Amino acid sequence: MTKPVLDHLGETKLALGPITGAGDGDWHHAVDEGGTVWLALDRKGSSVNTISEGVLKGLAGHLDALEADTPKALVIRSAKPAGFAAGADITGFDAMSEEGAEDLLRQGHDVLVRLEALDCPTICVTHGAALGAGFELALACDWRIAVDGASFGFPEVRLGLHPGLGGTFRLPALIEPTEAMTLMLTGKSAHTKKAKSLGIADVVCEERHVEAAIEAIIAGDVEKHGAGLSSHAFRLGPARNLAARRMRSEAAKQAPPEHYPAPEALIALWEEHGDDRAAMQEGEIASFAELLKTETSKNLRRVFFLRQGLKDKARGEDEIAHVHVVGAGAMGGEIAAWAALQGKTVTLGDVETGPIGAALKQARKVCKDKHLSSTEARDALDRLIPDMRGYGVARADLVIEAAPEKPDLKGKIYADLGKGMKPGSILATNTSSLPLAELAKKAKTPTRFAGLHFFNPVSKLELVEVVAHDKTSKATLDRLSAFCGAIDRLPVLVQDYPGFLVNRALTPYLLEAMVLMEEGVPKEVIDSAAIDFGMPMGPVTLADQVGLDICLHVAESLKEHLDKPMPDVTAALRDKVEAGESGKKAGQGFYDWSDGTPHPDTEDEGPADLTDRLILPMLDACVECLRKDIARDADEVDAALIFATGFAPFRGGPMHHAKARGVEEVRATLSDLAARHGPRFEPDEGWSDLA
């Protein structure tokens, strides 16, 4: 075992030796002075652990030796600083579905059953995240020690799957079953305190106390968490039937079964076999193997790799330590807070104190939402420094301008910044619609000026458009991409264009909804059609959320600068804005927000072409952006629309959906819509290249 691994495992009294038994080198093996065996998972060639077929075969080899010569105890943990294990290695899922998934799953189950049956205490020590198959490995151990900050979860539902290595029966047997089902159905994680209260973690401690906790477990001094009375009740079919009906109702609100079959499959599995572990195990294997073959799972796995691709492109060396944000409004405050949470020193300036106070309050909320410990939250807030006089400008490696969308105001800000920014620093604007080529003329050094377009809320929407104009240097773009990666955001490089990529595609969707309303289609019907397609919310609700004033500004900008006509609804929008009904932030827009978020619910149907009128203009705008080289490729277009707008992930992205539906069919449908509704639907000439 290497010195870095030893450092990470703590000052253990290990008599370290080479790996023994079969395996592929993903496991380190050692025996301490008291006769306890330590196995440290250290996946070769990766900064994070994933559970692969090779990892399980390696564990099986060690189990051969442990079954032949039973130790005092077995401790399993990770040798990776990043965490315990990030789940299964999904790169092999396609091949797995073709090579007999059920047989491969049974082999994995057999390994964990052997671990579970080992005739000595088995203790899993987790730090960081134990997710998916990593969580299932932990569940197969007798005891779980969570180092402060650890978390446990089953994100498989986000891949169109449910747990496949025993999680469906081990977790409900360990904790209250409806809590277990909630974790599996939502994909959410249980962080340290919740994991302890639920009974997932038997001990929570700091790293320096891990050895003492292990010794206490071996000595029998740690009490096991009881399953509780409700667990016994759910062994009865009627109780599970009732709970399953409630689960179906709640799951369908977030994941309609016609689009996302995994939640229904999991609920049915538990409802039918929740009192029979053997049947549940067989059912889990068969169900997982079937879900692997579904288009939903294939597309959601595609989305996973799209995210990974953007992360890989952002892995450059990050040289930005100090960020100064100009403008503490909703966007500037969120950008500043998020950068501080991710370790950057951030100074935040504004002409008024009120917005800065609101930004600090929002930062505290984000800390809580992200489950930061009190120490982590304190440190993050210490890095976020109010800076009314702009002292941070001279020290900043990156200055982000997040002022109102007024070219003259931005020009004045750039002139002032040019006097104080240090050599080599970058100036970036968060504008969502103003042409960068014009703004660049007002920047002191156009080569180090670019767009850095975040989406609201920054703490939840991962995408950032890194926008280049014709004078932006490659070095600037590389530095900005690396900065995005360093603050855990996903950068997509786009060229200067009206609306860039995301707003160029999204605006026709929003404006067509307003045309439909003017034609008499109820807003609830419009929103329901979009939600039925798979969008996270309807366009009318989204317009209210974004702000009708912002929608008006973007619509006017695109109408002025695009060749293709935009729906003419600016007058109706302007009337709403001038009446003070600018959407959610005003309490009133197209919907009344005074009592919280509206929920469109209607059985009424709209015109037969309603969904096509909403969705196909988005696809057409994406094709236009590809033809004009605004985006680099179709995969990045798909990623941008999924991670910035929530475009139906189970469809794999707008371009993937267009190809799945048929390029010629989409083009013909657009031509038909143009003949009936006007030239805004004329298909872009780029469809020919796709065909």
N, C-alpha and C positions, 0 to 999 in steps of 0.2 A: 504494500500500500504506500502511496506517495506521501510526501510531507504535506502538500496542500490538503489531501484527503484527511490526514491526521489532524491538521489544524481545524478543519471544518467539523470533525467528529468530536472535538474537544480533547481535553487532557485525559484520555482513557489509558488504562493500564493494559495495553494490548501487547501480546507477544506476536508481532506481526509476521506473517508468512505468506508465501505465494498462494495463488488460487489453487484449491484442491478440487478434485471431482471434475465431472464433465461441465462443459459450458463454452461460451464464445468469448469470454473475457470481459463481460459486462458486469461481473460481480467481483468484489474484493472480499477475501475471507480471512478472519483472524480469530484467535482464541485468547481470552484474557486470563489473568492469573487464577480467577475463581472457577474457570471451566465453562464460562459462557461463550458461545460462538457468536461472532458478529459477521453479518453479511451486509456489505455496502454496495448499493446499486450505483453504477457509474458507466452509463451507456457510452460506448466508444464513439468518438467522432462527433459528439454533440454536447452543447452547453446545458441541455436539459435532458432529464430522463423521460423516456417513453417506454411503454411495455410492448415489446415485440415478441414474435414467435421465438426468436433467439434468446431473449431475456428469460422467457418461461422455461425454455430447454436448459438454460444455464442454471436456473433455480432448481429444476428437477434433478440435475446432476448433484448439486449440493445436498438435496434431500436424500439422495441415495446414501450418502455418507452419514448424514444425521440420523437416518432410520437405523443404520447398522450400528452406530455408536452414539447413543442419545446423549446430548450435552446437558449441562445443568439448566441452561435456558438458551433461547435463540433471540438475538436482537437484529432486526432488519431496519436499515435506514438508508438515506441517500448520501452519496459523496459529492453531490453537486450543490454549490452554493445557491443555485436558482430555486431549489425546492425539492420535494420528494419525487413526484412524477406527474407529468402533464397529461397523462392518459395513454391510450393505445397509440401505437404507430399506425396512423391511418393511411400512410403511403401504400400499405399492402392490402387495403380493403378491396380494391377492384380485383386484384388477383385472388384474394381470399374467396370472393363470391363466385369466381369461376372454377376454383380448384376444390370445391367441396367445403363450404363454410362450416357446416355442422360438424364435420369430422375435426377440423382445426379447433373449433370452439370446445369440443369435448376434450381434446388434448389439454387445452388450457385449464378447463374446469378440473381435470384430473390432478394437475399440479397443485392448484389451490386447495383441493380437498385433502391432498397429502399434507400440505402445510398445516391445514386446520387440524388434522388428526395427529400431528407430531406429539409424542409423549413427553413433552416438557413445556414450560411456559414459553409462548412465542410473543414477542413484544415488538411492535412497530413504532419507531420514533419518526415523527414527521415534522419537518419545518417547511415553510412556504406552502405551496399548493399540493394536495393529494387529490388528483382529479381522475374521473373515469376509471380506467383499468388500474391506475395507481391507487385509487381509493379502494377498489375491490381487493387488491393485494393487502392493503391495510386491514380490511374487514376480515380477511381469512386468518389474521393473527388473533391471539387471545386478548391482547391488551394493546391500547394505543396511547402513546404519550405525544401530546402536541406541544411543540415549542411555541412560545408566544409569537403570534402572527400567522400561525398555520391556518389552513382552510381545507375543507373537504367538500367535494361536489361531484355531481354527475352531469356534465354538459352534453352527454350524448344526444339529447333531444334536439340540440342545435345542429346535429348532423343527420337528423331524420331517423334516429335510432333510440334504443333504450339500453341500459347496462347489459352486458353480454357475458361477463365472467363471474356471475353469481350475485351481483349487486341487488337484483330484483328480489331475492329471498333472504340474503344475509342482512341487509339494512333494515327491512321491516321486522326481522326477528330480533334485532339489536335495540331499536328505538321504537317509539310510538308509531304504528304503521302509517297513519295518515300524514305524520311529519315526514316519514321516509318517502312516501309517495309524492308529497309536495316537492321535496328536493329533486326527485327524479323527473317529475313532470315539468318543473320550471327551469331546471338546469342551473339554479342558483346555488351558491356556495354557503356552507355554514362556517363562519369564521370562529376563531378560538373560543370566545366565551359561549357562543351559541352551540358550538360543537360539544363543549363540556356540559351545558345544561340539557342538551338533547340526549346525551349518553354516548355520543360517538367517541369522544376523547375521555379516557379514564383519568388522565393526569394532564394538567397544563402547567408548564414551568418554563423558566428561562433555560437557555442552553447550558449554563454552568451547573444546573441542578439535575441534568438528565441522568447522570450515573447514579445519583442518590435515589431518583425515582425508580430506576431499574432495580436497584438493590431492594427497595421497599416492596416492589411487586413480587420479586422472587421470594422475599421473606414472608409474604402473605399479609403485609401491612396495608395494602390498598384495597378498599372496598369496591366491589363491582357494582355498576349501575343496574338497578332493577328495571325490568321491562314495563311494569305498571299494569294496572287493572284493564285499561283500554286495550292493551295488546291481547289479553286473553279473550276479550269480547269479539275481536276481529277474527278469531279462529272459527266463529260461527258464520255460516253463509249469509243469513239475513242482515247482519251488521255490515258485512262487506258489500252486499247488494245496495244498501242504502247509501253508504259512503261512496261507492262507485258512481251512483247516479249524480251525486253532487260534484264529484271530480269531473265527470264528463261535461257537465254544464259549465263549470269554470274553465276547463281546458279548451272547450270549443270557442270561448270568447277570444282567446289569444291564438289558438292554433286549430282552425277548422279541420275536422278529420278528413274532408275531401282533399285538402292540401297537405296536411301533416298527419300521416297515419300512425306515427310512433306513439303519441300519448294514448290514443284509443287502444292500441295493441297492448300497452303496458297495463292500462286499467283492466282490460278484459283478462289479462294473464293473472293479475292479483285477485280479481273478483272470483275467477273460476278455481284457482289453485292455491289461494293464500293460506290454506290450512294444510297443505301437502308439499313439503319441501322437494321431494323427488319429482313430483309432477311439475312443480314450478320450475325446477332446473331444466327438465326436458322441454317445457314450454318456452322458457327463455331462449334456449339454444335455437329452437325451430323458428321462433318469432324474429330473433335477431338476424338469422340467415335470410329470411324472407324480406325484411326491411332493407337489408343491404342492396337488394335488387331493384328497389323502387326508384322512380325518377326523382322523387323528392330527396331521398338520401343522396343519390348521385349528384344532384344539383347543390345540395347543402355542403357536401364534401368539396365540390368545386369552389364554393364560396370560401371555405376554409383555406384552400390553396391560393385563392386570389388574395386573401388577407396576408398569407405567408409571403407571397410574391412581392407585395408592397413593402412588407417589413424587410425583406432581403435587400430591396433596392435602397433602403434607408440605413444601411449598416455602415456607412462611411464614418470617418473619424469626426466626432462632434467637437468643434473648437469654441462653441458658444457657451460661456459661463454666466455672463451677465446680460439680462434682457431689460430693456426699458420700454414700457408701453405708454403711448400717448393717447389719452382718452379712457376714462374709467366707466364708460357706459356699460350696457349689458354685455356687449361683445368684448370690449377691452378689459373689463373687470374679470370676466371668465378666462380670457387668455392669460392674463397675469396670474390669476389664482392657480390655474392648471400648471403653468410653467414652474411656479414656486413649489407646488406639490411634487413635481417631478425632479426637484433638486436644483433648479436654477435660482440664482440671485435675481430678484425682480424688483425694479423700481417702477412705480405707477404714478403717472402725472395726470392732472386734469386742472381746468381753470376754476373748478368749484370743489369744495370739500365733501359735499353730500354724496356724489357718485363714488368717491374713494371709500367713504364709510360703508356704503352699500356693497362695494366690491369686497371689502374685508369680511363683512357679514356673510356674503355668498361663499367666500373661501372657507369659512368655518363650516358651513353646511356641506360643502364638497368633501372636506376632510371626514366628516361624520358619515356621509354616504359611501365613501370609499373605505370605511372601516379602519382608518388610521388610529393607531394607539394615541394616548394623550401626549406621549413624548414626540411621536412622529408628527402629530398635528401642530404641536408647539413649534417644532423645528421648521415646518413648512410655513407657518404664519410669520415666523421670525425672518424668513427669506423674502417675504412680500412687504416691501417698504414703501409707505406713502411718500410721495416726492412732488409736492406742489410746485417747487421751484425748478424742477428738472435737473437737479444735480447729477442724476444717474446717467444722463445723456453722454457725458464725457467719458464714462467708464464702460458703457455698454458695448458688447460685441454685436448686438442686434437691437435695433430700434423698430418696434412695431407700431405703426400709426393706425389707430382705430377710431378716428374722429368721424363726425357726421359726413354723409355722402354729398359734400359740397366742394367742387373743384377749387374754388378760390380759397376756401378755408384750408384745404389740404396744401395748396401751394404756399400759403403763408407759413404753415407749420414746417414745411420742408425747408423754406428759406431760413427759419430760425434754427432748425436742427443742423443745417449745413455749417453753421458757425461753430457748433459745439461738439459734433461727433468726432470720435477719434479716428485716425487713419486706419483703413482696412475694415471698419465696421460696416454692417449692412443695414439699409433702410428698407423695410417691407411695409406694404399697405394691406389692410384687411378689407379693402373695398370689395363689394360684391358685384358691382356693375359698371363702375367708371373705367374708361379705356386707359390702360397703363401707359400706352405710348404718349398720351397727352400729359399724364401725371409725371412721367419720367423727365419731361422737359423742365420741370420745376425742381427736380432732385439735383443735388450738387454733383453726384457721381452716378450717372445712369447705369453704368456697368454693375454697380452694387445696389441696384434698386430692383425690386421684384414684388409680386403679389404673394401674400401668405394668407389665403382665404380660409378661415376657420368657419365651422358651422355651429349654430346654436342649438342646444347647449354644448359647449366645448368639452365638458367633462363626460358627455355621453356619446357624442357623434365623433367617430374616430377619424374621419377623413379631413385632410387639408389639401386644398389646391395650391400647388406651388406654381405661380403664374409668371411666365417669361414674356418680356417684350423684345423687340428686335435688337436692343443693345445690352440686355442682361448677359453677364458672363457665365460660362459654364461653371466656373469655380463658385460663383454666388449660388447658383442653383444646387450644386452638390452640397454646399454648406447648409443651405436651408433644408434640404432633404434629410441630411444627417441630424439636424436639429429636431426635425419632426420625429424621427425615429427615437431620439434620445428622450423626448417627452411623451413617448408611447402614443404617437399619432401616426396615421397612415398617409404619406405624401403621394399625390398624383401630379406629375408634371404636365401642365397644359400651357398652351400659347394664348397670348392676349387676343381676346375675341369677345364680342358682346355677350355678357352673361357667363363668359368662360365656358366650362363644360356643363357643370351641374345645373346652374341657373338657366343656361340656354335650353337644356332639356326639360327642366321642371316648369318653366314659365308657361309654355303652351298648355300643359296639363292643368295648371291653375286657372288660366284665362278661359280655356274651353268650358270649364265648370261654370264660369260666370255667364258665358254665352248661353249655356243650357238653362241656367236660372232665368235669364231674360226671355227664353223661349217658353217658360212656364214649368220647367221640370223642377220639382221640389228639391231643395238642397239635401234633404235626408236621402232621397232616392239616388242622387248623384254620389254622395259619399258612400252609401251602401254598395253601389256598383263597384267603386274602386276598392273597397275593403273586400268584397267578394272575389275580386281579381287577385288580391293578396297584398295590397298596399297596407301599411300600418295604420293609416288614417286616410279619410277622404280628402279631396282637394279643397273643399270649402273649409273644413276644419283646419287644414294645414295653412291655408291663406290667412285665417284668423290668427293662428299661432305665430306665423312669420311676422305678421303685421301688415295690414292693408296699405299703410303708407309706404312700406318697403316694396310690396308687390307693385304698387303704382309706379314707384321710381324705376324698378327693374323693367316693367312693361314699357314705360316711355322710352327708356334707354334702348331696349331691343327694337322697338318699333322704329326708332330713328336710325339705327345702324344696320339692320338686317335687310337683305334683299327680299326674303320671304315675308309676306304680310303676317302680322300678328292679329289675333281676334281684337276687335275694336270695343273694348269695355272700359277704357280709361275714364270716360265720363262718369260711368256708374261708380267706379272705384273712387274717383275724386269726390263725388258727392258724399260717400260714406266717410272718407277721411276728413273732409271739411266739416262734417257734422259731428266730429269727435268720436266716430265709431270705427276706430282703427284696428279692432280685433281684441284678442285676449287681454293685452296689456291695458286696454281702456275699459275692459269689462263688457264691451259690446262690439260686435262686428256683424258678420252675417248671422252668427249665433249669439245668444245671450250667455255670457260667461260668469255672470254674477253669482251663480250657485255652483260653480265648479265646471269641470270639463263636460261639454255636451256629448251625448252618446246617440248618434243617429240610429234609429230603430224603426224600420218600416217594412211592411209587406208589399207596398206598392211597387210597380215596375215602371221603368222608364222606357224610352224608345229602344228599338231593337239594336241600334248601332251605338248606344250610349257608351259602353265600355271601350269600343274601338275609337270613338271620338276622343275619349280621355287619354288612352294609352298609346295609340299609334303615333300621334304627334311627338311624343317623347322619343319613341324609337327612331322616327324620321330625323329629329334633331341630333340624335347620337350619330346617325349615319352621316349627316352633314358635317359634324365635327371630325369624324374620321376622314372623310374626303378632303377636308381642308387642313388635315394634320394638326388640328387643335389638340387632339389626344394622340398618344403614341400607338395604341393598338386597341382592339376590341376588348381584350381582357381588362385593361385599365378603365375603359368606359364602363364595363359591367361592375367593376369594383367600386368606382366612384359613385355610381347611382345607387348601389346597394348600401354602401357605408355612409353616404351622406343623406339619402332620402328614404332608405328602407325599402327600395324597390323589391317587391316580392322575392325574397331570397330563394324560396323553393323553386323558382323558375330559372335561377342561375344567372340573372342579370338581363338587361334589355336586349343586348345583341344576341346572347345565347337563346333567349326566348324567341327572337325574330327568326333565328335559324331553325329552332325546333318547330315553330309554327309553319315555316316555309317562306323563304324570301320572296318568291314570286307571289304567293298568296297575300303577304303583307302589302307588297307594292300594288297589287290589283285592288285590294281593299281601300288603300289610300286614294287611288285614282277614282274609285267609285264615290268615296266620301267627297272628293274635290268636285265631282260632277254635281253632287247634291247640295253641298254646303259651302263651296267656295274654294278659291285657290290656296288658302292656308293649308289645305290637305294635300296639295300636289306632292307626289313622292320625289324626294331628292334624287339627283342623278347618280349619287353614290350607291344606290341600291343595285345598279347594274354591276358594279365591281364586286359586291357581296355575292350576287347570284353566280 
